Amino acid sequence: MVNSVPRLVIAAPASGSGKTTVATGLMAALSARGFAVSPHKVGPDYIDPGYHSLATGRVGRNLDAYLCGPELVAPLFAHGARGCDIAVVEGVMGLYDGAAGEGELASTAQVAKVLRAPVVLVVDASSQSRSVAALVHGFVSWDPEVRIGGVILNKVASDRHEGLLREALESVGVPVLGVLRRAAQVETPSRHLGLVPVAERGSVAVEAVSAMAAQVAAGCDVPALVALARSAGSLAGAAWDAGAVVGSSPPPPLPFPSLAASPPDPHRPFGPRPQAPDGLVVAVAGGAAFTFSYAEHAELLAAAGAEVVTFDPLRDEELPEGTAGLVLGGGFPEVYASELSANESLRKAVSELALAGAPVAAECAGLLYLCRELDGLPMCGVLDASARMAERLTLGYRDAVAVSDSVLAAAGTRMRGHEFHRTVVEPGAGDAPAWGMRAPERRVEGFVERGVHASYLHTHWASEPGVARRFVERCRTS
């Protein structure tokens, strides 16, 4: 199969240059012109895809070469881009920044090369004029396999400033495809883990995305950007398919002896799912407190035979009828600790389900929710552990292996993941830990108790579809 969906990668020299504004604004501007736009984000970020979904009306999807491997980037892209007229891929950090100590792995540049996609470089020009030429020249020449097809100048102060920048860039030979002035209405608020998610901002987020679209439409040469996207090379190979991969056999587990012993409704982020033939319900937490999820997880669960039903721990007093298993993903329970604690009925239902031995997969926010308390407020009490906010942010990719047999994986199964939190759980691991971290530091983490697998580690199940198959099978037999 050959995939020839027009596509662009929106990158930058560094974080904070305006990638999200330009990428989201371009997605929305193209959607307003009648394009079916496929939104993508490089890396493990959960928040930007929410804005992408708002801009396009389609689920925002991640392309992470560390979590899933470079070989899955193109198939996952093709899966998300099915039926679309054009795809926009927002990069991560600086263009050539990737996983620490891993060269180009997981960088925007690597993803652009795998996708054979032209790159548009968004440059914060607020404190420079002629120097912009040296900066762009350096990024263009660093890796000849990365095709930078144009530049968008952001935070330009005046017409005179724009003139100086354009004159300097004439010598580089890279066209200027847009010039954006400062605009307060496109700015999105941040807190300890980055931007505030769409689900928490409501109509304000809609207004911000509309402002981004207007700014891009007014300041960028949208037809030229579309033409550049159409110059992308063809991609050979089949699109990723949840049904096909769930039927595949998992790889043999690896030994680890040294550590052994959108737009979707924000409250129902996965939308309607086909009912399972046998009515097997897997409840997945959503709503403002649980906004971190990869769309492929729900797709894999459905392909494995589950009926995926989303519930909101902030609003729903009971679990969905017939719940046989529970998935508690990431998010911001620390922001909503009072509301989560006040929903005693649901906390009791979660506790009873877990204590009865039903499969429960909890990561990060889910881990905190299962603890005895969070910042002194009662939570579900499934785990004999307490959680609290911390001063230090824990952030980074992890190379991990399952230490204990669980509803997700057999002991010895190796997976790559990502940690992203500013909380601490004490103790950090139970008698049967969930994961042993192989890199960057060797330690055990998380809890495996009864049918519960709880950990800080975010994983992408597309990298190991046997996780979803195993979880659904345990739901069926528990």
C-alpha positions in Angstrom: 0.0 0.0 0.0 1.3 3.5 -0.8 0.2 6.5 1.3 0.4 9.9 -0.4 -1.5 12.1 2.1 -0.1 15.6 1.8 1.7 16.4 5.1 3.7 19.0 6.9 5.8 19.0 10.0 5.7 22.2 12.1 9.0 22.5 14.0 11.1 25.1 15.8 14.7 25.7 16.9 13.5 25.5 20.6 10.5 25.1 22.8 8.5 28.2 23.3 8.9 29.4 19.7 5.2 29.1 18.8 4.8 25.6 17.4 1.5 24.9 19.1 0.0 28.2 18.0 1.1 27.8 14.4 0.3 24.0 14.1 -3.1 24.4 15.8 -4.0 27.6 13.9 -3.0 26.0 10.6 -5.1 22.9 11.4 -8.1 25.1 12.2 -7.6 27.4 9.2 -7.4 24.4 6.8 -10.5 22.8 8.4 -12.3 26.1 7.9 -11.4 25.9 4.2 -13.0 22.5 3.9 -10.0 20.2 4.3 -10.3 17.0 6.3 -7.2 17.5 8.5 -5.4 14.7 10.3 -3.7 16.1 13.5 -0.5 14.6 15.0 2.0 15.4 17.7 5.6 14.2 17.9 6.4 12.8 21.4 4.5 11.7 24.4 2.6 15.0 24.9 -1.1 14.5 25.8 -2.2 18.2 26.1 -1.4 19.6 22.6 -3.5 16.9 20.9 -6.5 18.1 22.7 -6.1 21.5 21.0 -5.5 19.8 17.7 -8.8 17.9 18.2 -10.6 21.1 18.8 -9.2 22.6 15.7 -10.0 19.6 13.4 -12.8 17.6 14.9 -10.7 14.5 14.7 -8.8 12.7 17.5 -5.3 14.1 18.0 -2.7 11.3 17.7 0.9 11.0 18.9 3.9 9.8 16.9 6.6 8.7 19.4 9.6 6.9 18.1 10.9 6.1 21.6 7.7 4.6 23.0 6.6 2.8 19.9 9.8 2.4 17.9 10.6 4.2 14.6 9.1 1.3 12.6 5.6 2.2 13.9 5.7 5.9 13.2 4.6 5.6 9.6 1.9 2.9 10.2 0.4 4.9 13.1 0.5 8.1 11.0 -1.3 6.3 8.1 -3.9 5.0 10.5 -4.7 8.4 11.8 -4.7 10.0 8.4 -7.1 7.6 6.8 -9.7 9.5 4.7 -8.0 12.9 5.2 -7.0 15.5 2.7 -3.9 16.7 4.6 -2.0 16.1 7.8 -0.3 18.5 10.1 2.3 17.2 12.5 3.4 19.4 15.4 7.0 18.7 16.5 8.4 18.5 20.0 11.1 20.7 21.7 13.7 21.8 19.1 13.8 20.2 15.7 16.8 18.0 16.5 16.1 17.4 20.2 15.2 13.8 21.0 15.5 11.3 23.9 18.5 12.1 26.1 21.6 10.3 25.1 19.9 8.5 22.2 21.0 10.7 19.3 18.1 11.6 17.0 15.8 9.0 18.4 12.3 10.5 19.1 13.2 13.9 17.6 11.0 15.8 15.3 13.8 15.5 12.7 13.6 11.7 12.9 9.9 11.7 12.5 10.0 14.1 9.6 12.5 11.8 7.8 10.5 8.6 8.5 7.4 10.4 7.1 9.3 11.9 4.2 7.6 15.2 5.1 8.8 18.7 4.5 9.4 20.8 7.6 8.2 24.4 8.3 10.5 26.1 10.9 8.7 28.4 13.3 11.3 31.0 14.5 10.8 33.3 17.5 12.2 36.5 15.9 11.4 38.8 18.8 15.0 39.6 19.7 16.9 39.3 16.5 17.1 40.7 12.9 20.1 39.7 10.7 21.1 36.8 13.0 17.9 35.0 11.9 19.7 34.0 8.7 22.6 32.3 10.6 20.1 30.4 12.8 18.0 29.2 9.9 21.1 28.3 7.8 22.4 26.2 10.7 19.1 24.3 11.0 18.9 23.8 7.2 22.4 22.5 6.8 22.7 20.4 10.0 21.0 17.3 8.5 20.7 17.2 4.7 18.0 14.5 5.0 15.7 16.9 6.7 14.0 19.1 4.1 13.1 22.5 5.6 10.7 23.9 3.0 9.9 27.2 4.6 10.0 29.5 7.6 7.3 31.2 9.7 8.5 34.2 11.6 6.8 34.6 14.9 6.5 37.5 17.4 7.6 40.1 14.8 7.4 43.6 16.2 6.7 45.8 13.2 6.8 46.2 9.5 10.4 47.5 9.7 11.4 44.4 11.8 9.7 42.2 9.2 11.6 43.9 6.4 15.0 43.3 8.1 14.2 39.6 8.7 13.1 39.0 5.1 16.1 40.7 3.7 18.4 38.6 5.9 16.7 35.4 4.9 17.1 36.0 1.2 20.6 34.7 1.3 19.5 31.4 2.9 17.2 30.4 0.1 14.4 29.3 2.4 11.0 31.0 1.6 9.2 32.9 4.3 5.8 31.4 4.4 4.3 33.5 7.2 4.9 36.4 9.5 3.0 36.6 12.8 2.8 39.5 15.2 2.3 39.1 19.0 -1.3 38.3 19.9 -2.4 37.9 23.5 -5.6 36.1 22.5 -3.8 33.1 21.1 -1.8 32.5 24.3 -2.8 29.5 26.4 -2.3 29.3 30.2 0.2 27.0 31.7 0.9 25.3 35.0 3.1 22.7 36.5 2.8 20.1 33.7 2.5 22.5 30.7 -0.6 24.0 29.0 -4.0 23.7 30.7 -5.9 21.0 28.9 -8.9 21.8 26.6 -11.3 19.9 28.8 -10.7 22.4 31.6 -11.0 25.6 29.6 -14.3 25.0 27.7 -15.4 27.9 25.6 -12.2 29.8 26.3 -10.2 27.1 24.6 -12.6 27.3 21.6 -12.0 31.1 21.4 -8.3 30.6 21.6 -8.2 28.1 18.8 -10.4 30.4 16.7 -7.9 33.2 17.3 -5.0 31.0 16.3 -6.8 30.1 13.1 -7.5 33.8 12.3 -3.8 34.7 13.0 -2.5 32.0 10.8 -5.0 32.7 8.0 -4.0 36.4 8.0 -0.3 36.1 8.5 0.6 32.9 6.5 0.6 31.9 2.9 -1.9 29.0 3.4 -1.9 28.0 -0.3 1.9 27.8 -0.3 1.8 25.7 2.8 -0.7 23.3 1.2 1.5 23.1 -1.9 4.5 22.3 0.3 2.5 19.6 2.0 1.6 18.1 -1.4 5.3 17.8 -2.2 5.8 15.1 0.5 7.2 11.8 -0.7 5.0 8.7 -0.8 5.0 6.3 2.1 5.0 2.5 1.4 3.5 0.0 3.8 0.2 -0.7 5.5 -1.6 1.5 8.0 -1.6 0.3 11.6 -4.8 -1.7 12.4 -5.8 -2.5 16.0 -7.7 -5.6 14.9 -4.8 -7.0 13.0 -2.2 -6.4 15.7 -4.3 -7.7 18.6 -4.2 -11.1 17.0 -0.5 -11.2 16.8 1.7 -13.1 19.3 3.6 -11.2 21.9 7.4 -11.4 21.9 9.0 -13.5 24.6 9.7 -11.7 27.9 13.1 -10.5 28.7 14.9 -11.4 31.9 15.7 -8.7 34.4 17.5 -10.5 37.2 19.0 -7.5 38.9 15.6 -6.1 39.8 13.5 -9.2 40.0 12.2 -10.0 43.8 -12.3 15.5 20.3 -13.9 17.5 18.7 -14.4 14.7 21.2 -16.6 15.4 24.2 -13.9 16.1 26.9 -16.0 14.1 29.4 -16.4 11.2 27.0 -13.1 11.4 25.1 -13.3 8.1 23.2 -16.8 8.6 21.8 -19.1 5.7 21.1 -17.6 2.2 20.7 -19.1 -1.0 19.2 -20.6 -3.2 21.9 -18.7 -6.4 22.6 -20.4 -9.6 21.5 -20.5 -10.8 25.1 -21.2 -7.4 26.7 -17.7 -7.2 28.3 -17.4 -3.6 29.6 -14.1 -1.9 30.2 -14.6 1.4 31.9 -12.1 4.2 31.0 -11.8 7.3 33.2 -12.3 10.6 31.3 -13.3 14.1 32.2 -11.2 17.1 33.3 -9.2 15.1 35.9 -8.3 12.3 33.5 -7.4 13.9 30.2 -4.2 11.9 29.3 -4.8 9.0 27.0 -3.7 7.6 23.7 -6.6 6.9 21.3 -5.0 3.6 20.3 -5.6 2.2 23.8 -9.3 2.3 23.4 -9.1 1.0 19.9 -7.0 -2.0 21.0 -9.3 -2.8 23.9 -12.3 -2.7 21.5 -10.4 -4.9 19.0 -9.7 -7.4 21.8 -13.4 -7.7 22.4 -14.3 -5.1 25.0 -17.0 -2.5 25.0 -15.2 0.6 26.0 -17.3 3.0 28.1 -16.0 6.3 29.3 -17.0 7.7 32.7 -16.1 10.9 34.6 -14.9 10.4 38.2 -15.8 14.1 38.8 -19.4 13.7 37.8 -20.5 10.0 37.7 -21.5 8.5 41.0 -21.3 4.9 39.8 -19.2 2.9 37.4 -20.8 2.0 34.0 -23.2 -0.9 34.3 -21.5 -4.3 33.8 -18.0 -3.0 34.4 -15.6 -5.9 34.3 -12.3 -3.9 34.1 -11.1 -0.4 34.8 -8.6 1.8 33.0 -7.5 4.9 35.0 -5.1 6.9 32.8 -3.2 10.1 33.4 -4.3 13.7 34.1 -4.6 16.2 36.9 -6.2 14.6 40.0 -4.1 16.9 42.1 -6.0 19.9 40.7 -9.4 18.2 41.4 -8.5 16.4 44.6 -11.4 17.9 46.6 -14.0 17.0 44.0 -12.7 13.5 43.5 -12.6 13.0 47.3 -16.2 14.3 47.6 -17.5 11.7 45.2 -17.6 9.1 47.9 -20.0 6.8 46.0 -17.7 6.4 43.0 -14.6 6.0 45.3 -16.4 3.1 47.0 -17.4 1.5 43.7 -13.8 1.7 42.5 -12.5 0.2 45.7 -15.0 -2.6 45.7 -14.3 -3.5 42.1 -10.5 -3.6 42.7 -10.7 -5.5 46.0 -12.9 -8.1 44.3 -10.0 -8.8 42.0 -11.2 -7.2 38.8 -8.5 -6.0 36.4 -7.5 -2.4 37.0 -4.8 -0.6 34.9 -3.8 2.7 36.5 -1.0 5.1 35.4 0.1 8.3 37.0 -3.3 10.1 37.8 -4.9 6.7 38.2 -2.1 5.7 40.6 -2.9 8.7 42.7 -6.6 8.1 42.6 -6.1 4.5 44.0 -4.0 5.7 46.9 -5.3 6.0 50.5 -5.0 9.8 50.2 -3.9 12.7 48.0 -2.6 15.8 49.7 -4.4 14.7 52.8 -7.8 14.1 51.1 -9.3 10.6 51.0 -9.1 8.7 47.7 -10.1 5.2 46.8 -7.9 3.4 49.4 -7.1 0.5 47.1 -3.4 1.0 47.7 -1.8 1.4 51.1 0.1 4.5 50.0 -0.3 8.2 50.2 0.3 10.8 47.5 1.3 14.5 47.7 2.4 17.4 45.5 6.2 17.8 45.3 8.5 20.7 44.4 10.4 18.7 41.8 9.1 17.7 38.4 9.8 14.1 37.3 10.1 14.0 33.5 11.7 11.7 31.0 11.7 8.5 29.0 12.2 5.3 30.7 13.3 1.8 29.6 11.4 -0.6 31.8 10.7 -4.2 32.4 7.7 -5.8 34.2 9.0 -7.1 37.6 5.8 -8.9 38.5 3.1 -10.9 36.6 0.1 -8.6 36.2 -3.1 -8.1 34.2 -1.0 -6.1 31.7 2.1 -8.1 31.2 4.1 -11.2 32.2 7.1 -10.7 34.4 10.1 -9.9 32.1 8.1 -8.1 29.5 10.1 -5.1 28.3 8.3 -1.8 27.5 9.4 1.8 27.1 7.5 4.5 28.9 7.5 8.1 30.0 7.2 9.7 33.4 5.6 13.2 33.7 4.5 14.3 37.2 5.0 16.6 40.1 3.8 14.4 42.8 5.3 11.7 45.1 3.7 8.4 46.2 5.0 6.9 49.5 6.0 4.2 49.4 7.0 4.3 45.8 6.6 0.5 45.2 4.7 -2.3 46.7 5.8 -5.8 47.7 5.2 -6.8 44.1 6.5 -3.8 42.1 5.0 -3.0 38.7 8.2 -2.0 36.8 11.9 -2.2 37.1 13.6 0.8 35.4 16.5 -0.1 33.3 17.4 3.5 32.3 18.3 6.2 33.1 18.4 4.8 36.6 17.9 1.3 38.0 15.0 1.2 40.5 11.6 -0.5 41.0 8.3 1.4 41.0 4.6 0.9 41.1 2.2 -1.7 42.6 0.8 -5.1 41.5 -1.9 -6.3 43.9 -4.8 -8.7 43.1 -5.9 -7.5 39.6 -4.4 -4.0 40.0 -1.5 -2.7 38.0 -0.7 0.9 39.2 2.4 2.9 38.2 3.6 6.4 37.3 4.8 5.1 34.0 2.9 6.1 30.8 3.1 3.5 28.1 1.8 3.3 24.6 0.1 0.0 24.0 0.6 0.0 20.3 4.2 -0.9 21.0 3.0 -4.1 22.7 -0.7 -4.9 21.7 -0.5 -8.1 23.8 -1.1 -5.7 26.8 -4.7 -5.0 25.6 -5.3 -8.6 24.7 -4.1 -9.8 28.1 -6.1 -7.2 30.0 -9.4 -8.1 28.2 -8.8 -11.8 28.7 -8.3 -11.2 32.4 -11.5 -9.2 32.4 -13.3 -12.1 30.9 -12.0 -14.7 33.3 -11.8 -12.8 36.6 
